[in-house]
């Protein structure tokens, strides 16, 4: 594309030096080029076959303003035409430059003059604020530019984009990062961040990693039911956006922020304990006895519905110093004890994980019950004590695991 014969190089060189420093309009004929410019340095008119058709200043001045110049009796090849941006509507335009959808390869222009071709860019670009270094390279005809000459300018164009259509193209590319098929621009971290902030403004998206989807698929399903579209992002960028705001100052919709909104608006359907079945009341009594033995002031509430939790255990929910149990499990003694013990552990030892908090809870229970283990109980051996019942369940579980 940048391989010219001597005449082509001379013509393109002259045109490049004119257009890079001015606002212009270029039109190609079969054997002529008409160029309208707001100003032109006549020293750059190095081709013999040209004439200034009109101007607002003396054509003999070093700088001619608002002029129309005709280059005539010259072979105008496609190679020459392709060096200039013509009649293409930008996808988005801002103070830094323009973004275009590409056909095959991406093209990088400076004030409409082609300076580089990229194989793996998402868009083509026209840089409207060239640096002095860029202008010097064009004036010295150092083509094509290396990426280092313009990458910062391309980033600036993208970071100033605010168009919904541009955001949609970026969204599709964000999802390709993890499998390595994303275009080069979207692999730049600051562009990724901007893309997420832009998308968060325009539509109900939820930004999740693939591990989020596996771990919290029930919450993702709820988000989808509420009109959110999942956008898969890398773990690296997820850690960044948890603390970021979008372009309107709102929180980015991650799985964590969605859960906050969802839980805040959720309404529990509490059940009057008097309406429970005999079996449900019996299991509720076991819980109350356990709390009495531990001397813990924790309220147990029953609800016919349940707020989805991020850890997938949707049988109970902790709210302040209360455990809200899903009524569905209350008729099952094992499920009731397993969930309540886990919940009590989380309330009593909030800084520990579930396993460690349950262990601490049993240590506390053992201390409370130590006298019952230090002498022969007067209670009939036919009746299991509460502590035997609870330990029996966990001994059974451990035995099942060891037997596998």
C-alpha positions as CSV (number, residue, x, y, z in Angstrom):
1,X,0.0,0.0,0.0
2,X,2.9,2.3,0.7
3,X,5.0,1.1,-2.2
4,X,5.0,4.0,-4.8
5,X,6.8,4.7,-8.0
6,X,8.6,8.0,-8.2
7,X,5.7,10.0,-9.7
8,X,3.2,8.6,-7.2
9,X,5.5,9.3,-4.3
10,X,6.1,12.9,-5.4
11,X,2.3,13.5,-5.8
12,X,1.3,11.8,-2.5
13,X,4.2,13.6,-0.7
14,X,2.9,17.0,-2.0
15,X,-0.7,16.3,-1.1
16,X,0.2,14.9,2.3
17,X,2.2,18.0,3.3
18,X,-0.8,20.1,2.3
19,X,-3.7,18.2,3.9
20,X,-2.0,17.4,7.2
21,X,-1.8,21.1,8.1
22,X,-5.2,22.2,6.9
23,X,-8.9,21.5,6.7
24,X,-9.5,20.2,3.2
25,X,-11.8,18.5,0.7
26,X,-10.3,16.3,-2.0
27,X,-12.0,15.1,-5.2
28,X,-10.5,12.7,-7.7
29,X,-11.1,12.7,-11.4
30,X,-9.6,10.4,-14.1
31,X,-6.6,12.6,-14.8
32,X,-7.0,15.3,-12.2
33,X,-7.3,16.0,-8.5
34,X,-9.3,19.0,-7.1
35,X,-8.2,20.1,-3.6
36,X,-10.0,22.7,-1.6
37,X,-8.0,23.9,1.5
38,X,-8.4,26.6,4.1
39,X,-4.6,27.3,3.8
40,X,-1.7,26.0,1.8
41,X,2.1,26.6,1.9
42,X,3.0,27.1,-1.7
43,X,6.4,25.6,-1.1
44,X,4.6,22.2,-0.8
45,X,3.2,22.6,-4.4
46,X,6.1,20.7,-6.0
47,X,4.2,19.2,-8.9
48,X,4.5,21.0,-12.2
49,X,1.0,20.4,-13.4
50,X,-1.1,22.5,-11.0
51,X,-3.0,25.8,-10.9
52,X,-4.7,27.7,-8.2
53,X,-8.3,28.2,-9.4
54,X,-9.4,30.5,-6.7
55,X,-8.1,31.9,-3.4
56,X,-8.7,34.7,-0.9
57,X,-5.1,35.8,-0.9
58,X,-2.5,36.5,-3.5
59,X,-1.4,33.2,-5.1
60,X,2.2,34.4,-5.0
61,X,2.2,34.6,-1.2
62,X,4.0,31.9,0.8
63,X,0.7,30.9,2.4
64,X,-2.5,31.0,0.3
65,X,-5.8,30.9,2.2
66,X,-9.2,29.3,1.2
67,X,-7.9,28.1,-2.1
68,X,-9.0,25.6,-4.7
69,X,-6.1,23.9,-6.4
70,X,-6.3,21.7,-9.5
71,X,-3.6,19.1,-10.3
72,X,-4.1,18.1,-13.9
73,X,-2.7,15.8,-16.6
74,X,-1.7,13.2,-14.0
75,X,-2.5,9.5,-13.8
76,X,-4.7,9.1,-10.7
77,X,-4.4,5.5,-9.5
78,X,-6.4,3.6,-6.9
79,X,-3.2,3.5,-4.8
80,X,-3.2,7.3,-4.6
81,X,-6.9,7.5,-4.0
82,X,-6.7,5.0,-1.1
83,X,-4.2,7.2,0.7
84,X,-7.1,9.6,1.6
85,X,-10.2,9.2,3.7
86,X,-13.2,9.8,1.4
87,X,-17.0,9.9,1.8
88,X,-17.1,7.5,4.8
89,X,-19.5,8.3,7.6
90,X,-17.8,7.8,11.0
91,X,-19.4,5.6,13.6
92,X,-18.5,8.2,16.2
93,X,-16.6,11.6,16.2
94,X,-15.2,13.5,19.1
95,X,-12.6,16.1,19.8
96,X,-9.7,13.6,19.5
97,X,-10.7,12.0,16.2
98,X,-13.1,9.7,14.4
99,X,-14.0,6.0,14.7
100,X,-15.0,4.0,11.6
101,X,-16.2,0.5,10.9
102,X,-13.6,-1.3,8.9
103,X,-13.9,-3.5,5.9
104,X,-10.9,-5.8,6.1
105,X,-7.8,-4.3,7.6
106,X,-8.0,-1.3,9.9
107,X,-6.6,2.0,8.6
108,X,-5.1,4.7,10.6
109,X,-5.4,8.2,9.2
110,X,-4.0,11.6,10.3
111,X,-6.3,14.4,9.2
112,X,-7.7,12.0,6.6
113,X,-4.2,10.9,5.3
114,X,-3.4,7.2,5.6
115,X,-0.3,6.5,7.8
116,X,-0.6,2.9,8.9
117,X,-2.6,-0.3,8.4
118,X,-3.5,-2.7,11.3
119,X,-4.5,-6.3,11.0
120,X,-6.1,-6.8,14.4
121,X,-7.8,-3.5,15.3
122,X,-11.5,-3.4,15.9
123,X,-12.0,-0.1,14.1
124,X,-10.3,2.3,11.7
125,X,-9.4,5.7,13.0
126,X,-8.8,9.3,11.9
127,X,-6.6,11.3,14.3
128,X,-7.6,14.9,14.3
129,X,-5.1,16.2,16.8
130,X,-1.7,15.0,15.5
131,X,1.4,15.4,17.5
132,X,4.4,17.4,16.2
133,X,6.2,14.0,15.8
134,X,3.4,12.8,13.5
135,X,3.5,15.9,11.4
136,X,7.2,15.6,11.0
137,X,7.0,12.0,10.0
138,X,4.5,12.9,7.3
139,X,6.5,15.9,6.1
140,X,9.5,13.6,5.8
141,X,7.3,10.9,4.3
142,X,8.2,8.3,6.9
143,X,5.5,5.8,6.0
144,X,4.0,3.6,7.3
145,X,4.0,4.8,10.9
146,X,5.0,2.3,13.6
147,X,2.3,1.7,16.2
148,X,4.2,3.5,18.9
149,X,3.7,6.7,17.0
150,X,-0.1,6.7,17.2
151,X,-1.3,4.2,19.9
152,X,-1.7,6.9,22.5
153,X,-3.8,8.9,20.1
154,X,-6.0,5.9,19.4
155,X,-6.6,5.4,23.1
156,X,-7.6,9.0,23.5
157,X,-10.1,8.7,20.7
158,X,-11.7,5.6,22.3
159,X,-11.6,7.0,25.8
160,X,-13.7,10.0,24.5
161,X,-16.3,7.8,22.9
162,X,-19.8,8.1,24.3
163,X,-21.9,6.6,21.5
164,X,-24.3,3.6,22.2
165,X,-23.4,2.0,18.9
166,X,-19.7,2.1,19.7
167,X,-20.4,0.6,23.1
168,X,-22.2,-2.4,21.5
169,X,-19.2,-3.2,19.3
170,X,-16.9,-2.9,22.4
171,X,-19.3,-5.2,24.3
172,X,-19.0,-8.0,21.8
173,X,-15.2,-7.7,21.9
174,X,-15.1,-7.7,25.7
175,X,-16.5,-11.2,25.7
176,X,-13.6,-12.4,23.5
177,X,-10.8,-11.5,26.0
178,X,-10.7,-14.7,27.9
179,X,-10.5,-16.9,24.8
180,X,-7.8,-14.7,23.2
181,X,-9.8,-13.6,20.1
182,X,-10.4,-10.0,21.2
183,X,-9.0,-7.2,19.0
184,X,-5.9,-5.3,20.2
185,X,-7.7,-2.1,21.4
186,X,-10.0,-4.0,23.8
187,X,-6.9,-5.7,25.4
188,X,-5.8,-2.3,26.6
189,X,-6.9,-2.1,30.3
190,X,-7.9,1.6,30.2
191,X,-10.0,0.9,27.1
192,X,-11.7,-2.1,28.8
193,X,-12.6,0.1,31.8
194,X,-14.0,2.8,29.6
195,X,-16.0,0.2,27.6
196,X,-17.6,-1.1,30.8
197,X,-18.4,2.4,32.1
198,X,-19.9,3.3,28.8
199,X,-22.0,0.1,28.5
200,X,-23.2,0.4,32.1
201,X,-24.9,3.7,31.1
202,X,-26.7,2.6,28.0
203,X,-28.4,-0.7,28.9
204,X,-29.0,-3.1,31.8
205,X,-25.9,-5.2,31.6
206,X,-24.4,-7.3,34.3
207,X,-20.6,-7.8,34.1
208,X,-19.5,-11.2,35.2
209,X,-16.6,-13.6,34.9
210,X,-17.0,-17.2,33.8
211,X,-16.4,-18.3,37.4
212,X,-19.1,-15.9,38.6
213,X,-21.5,-17.6,36.2
214,X,-20.7,-21.1,37.5
215,X,-20.7,-20.0,41.2
216,X,-23.7,-17.6,41.1
217,X,-25.7,-18.9,38.1
218,X,-28.9,-18.7,40.2
219,X,-28.3,-14.9,40.7
220,X,-27.4,-14.5,37.0
221,X,-30.7,-16.1,36.1
222,X,-32.6,-13.7,38.3
223,X,-30.7,-10.8,36.7
224,X,-31.6,-12.1,33.2
225,X,-35.3,-12.4,34.3
226,X,-35.0,-8.7,35.5
227,X,-33.9,-7.6,32.0
228,X,-30.1,-7.7,32.5
229,X,-27.8,-9.0,29.7
230,X,-24.7,-10.7,31.0
231,X,-21.3,-9.5,29.6
232,X,-18.4,-11.8,30.3
233,X,-15.2,-10.0,31.4
234,X,-11.8,-11.1,32.7
235,X,-11.1,-11.5,36.4
236,X,-8.5,-8.8,36.1
237,X,-10.9,-6.2,35.0
238,X,-13.6,-7.4,37.4
239,X,-11.4,-6.5,40.3
240,X,-11.0,-3.0,38.9
241,X,-14.7,-2.2,38.2
242,X,-15.9,-3.2,41.7
243,X,-14.6,0.2,42.9
244,X,-15.5,2.2,39.8
245,X,-18.5,4.3,38.8
246,X,-19.9,4.6,35.3
247,X,-20.0,7.8,33.2
248,X,-23.1,9.0,35.1
249,X,-21.6,8.3,38.5
250,X,-23.5,5.1,39.1
251,X,-22.1,1.8,40.4
252,X,-21.0,-0.8,37.8
253,X,-23.4,-3.7,37.7
254,X,-21.3,-6.6,38.9
255,X,-22.7,-9.7,40.6
256,X,-22.0,-8.1,44.0
257,X,-23.8,-4.8,43.2
258,X,-26.7,-6.7,41.6
259,X,-27.1,-8.7,44.8
260,X,-27.1,-5.6,46.9
261,X,-29.9,-4.1,44.8
262,X,-31.8,-7.4,44.7
263,X,-31.6,-8.0,48.4
264,X,-32.5,-4.4,49.3
265,X,-35.8,-4.7,47.3
266,X,-36.7,-8.3,48.3
267,X,-39.7,-8.8,50.5
268,X,-39.9,-11.8,52.8
269,X,-43.3,-13.5,53.2
270,X,-43.2,-14.3,56.9
271,X,-45.2,-17.2,58.3
272,X,-47.1,-17.1,61.6
273,X,-45.5,-19.8,63.7
274,X,-48.9,-20.8,65.1
275,X,-49.8,-22.0,61.6
276,X,-46.9,-24.5,61.3
277,X,-47.6,-28.2,61.2
278,X,-46.8,-30.4,64.2
279,X,-43.6,-31.7,62.5
280,X,-42.5,-28.1,61.7
281,X,-43.2,-27.0,65.3
282,X,-41.2,-30.0,66.6
283,X,-38.1,-29.1,64.5
284,X,-38.5,-25.4,65.5
285,X,-38.4,-26.5,69.2
286,X,-35.1,-28.3,68.6
287,X,-33.6,-25.1,67.3
288,X,-34.9,-23.1,70.2
289,X,-33.5,-25.6,72.7
290,X,-30.1,-25.4,70.9
291,X,-30.1,-21.6,71.2
292,X,-31.0,-21.9,74.9
293,X,-28.2,-24.3,75.6
294,X,-25.8,-21.9,73.8
295,X,-27.3,-19.0,75.6
296,X,-27.6,-17.1,72.3
297,X,-30.2,-14.4,71.6
298,X,-30.9,-15.2,68.0
299,X,-34.4,-14.9,66.5
300,X,-35.7,-17.6,64.2
301,X,-38.2,-16.4,61.5
302,X,-40.0,-18.5,58.9
303,X,-40.7,-17.4,55.4
304,X,-42.5,-19.1,52.5
305,X,-40.0,-17.4,50.0
306,X,-36.3,-16.9,50.2
307,X,-33.8,-14.4,49.0
308,X,-31.2,-16.0,46.8
309,X,-27.8,-16.0,48.3
310,X,-24.5,-15.7,46.5
311,X,-23.1,-18.9,48.0
312,X,-26.1,-20.9,46.5
313,X,-27.5,-21.9,50.0
314,X,-31.0,-20.6,49.5
315,X,-32.5,-22.3,52.5
316,X,-31.9,-19.5,55.0
317,X,-30.9,-15.9,55.2
318,X,-29.2,-13.9,57.9
319,X,-30.7,-10.5,58.6
320,X,-29.2,-8.5,61.5
321,X,-29.4,-11.0,64.5
322,X,-32.1,-13.2,62.9
323,X,-32.0,-16.3,60.9
324,X,-34.9,-16.5,58.3
325,X,-35.6,-20.1,57.4
326,X,-37.3,-21.2,54.3
327,X,-40.5,-23.0,55.4
328,X,-39.9,-25.7,52.8
329,X,-37.0,-27.2,54.8
330,X,-38.6,-27.0,58.3
331,X,-40.3,-30.4,57.9
332,X,-37.0,-32.1,57.4
333,X,-35.0,-32.4,60.6
334,X,-31.6,-32.9,59.0
335,X,-32.0,-29.9,56.7
336,X,-33.3,-27.8,59.5
337,X,-30.3,-28.5,61.8
338,X,-27.7,-28.2,59.0
339,X,-28.9,-24.8,57.9
340,X,-29.5,-23.4,61.4
341,X,-26.1,-24.5,62.7
342,X,-24.4,-22.9,59.7
343,X,-26.4,-19.7,60.3
344,X,-25.7,-19.6,64.0
345,X,-22.0,-20.1,63.3
346,X,-22.0,-17.1,60.8
347,X,-23.7,-14.8,63.3
348,X,-21.6,-15.9,66.3
349,X,-18.3,-16.0,64.5
350,X,-18.7,-13.6,61.5
351,X,-15.0,-13.4,60.7
352,X,-14.6,-17.1,60.1
353,X,-15.7,-19.2,57.2
354,X,-18.5,-21.7,57.5
355,X,-16.4,-24.7,58.4
356,X,-14.4,-22.8,61.1
357,X,-17.4,-21.2,62.6
358,X,-19.3,-24.5,62.9
359,X,-16.2,-26.0,64.6
360,X,-16.1,-23.0,67.0
361,X,-19.8,-23.4,67.7
362,X,-19.4,-27.1,68.7
363,X,-16.5,-26.2,71.0
364,X,-18.8,-23.6,72.6
365,X,-21.5,-26.2,72.9
366,X,-19.2,-28.8,74.3
367,X,-18.1,-26.4,77.0
368,X,-21.7,-25.7,77.9
369,X,-22.5,-29.4,78.0
370,X,-19.2,-30.6,79.6
371,X,-20.9,-31.7,82.9
372,X,-23.2,-34.0,81.0
373,X,-20.2,-35.8,79.7
374,X,-18.3,-36.0,83.0
375,X,-20.8,-38.3,84.8
376,X,-23.4,-40.9,83.9
377,X,-26.5,-39.2,82.7
378,X,-29.7,-39.9,84.5
379,X,-31.6,-39.4,81.3
380,X,-32.8,-42.7,79.8
381,X,-30.5,-44.1,77.2
382,X,-33.5,-44.7,75.0
383,X,-33.8,-41.0,74.5
384,X,-31.2,-39.2,72.5
385,X,-30.0,-35.9,74.0
386,X,-29.9,-32.9,71.7
387,X,-26.1,-32.9,71.6
388,X,-26.1,-36.7,70.7
389,X,-28.6,-36.0,67.9
390,X,-26.5,-33.2,66.4
391,X,-23.2,-35.0,66.7
392,X,-24.8,-38.2,65.3
393,X,-25.7,-36.4,62.2
394,X,-22.2,-35.0,61.6
395,X,-20.6,-38.4,62.6
396,X,-22.9,-40.0,60.0
397,X,-21.8,-37.5,57.4
398,X,-18.1,-38.0,58.1
399,X,-18.6,-41.7,57.9
400,X,-20.3,-41.4,54.6
401,X,-17.5,-39.3,53.2
402,X,-14.8,-41.7,54.5
403,X,-16.6,-44.6,53.1
404,X,-16.6,-43.3,49.6
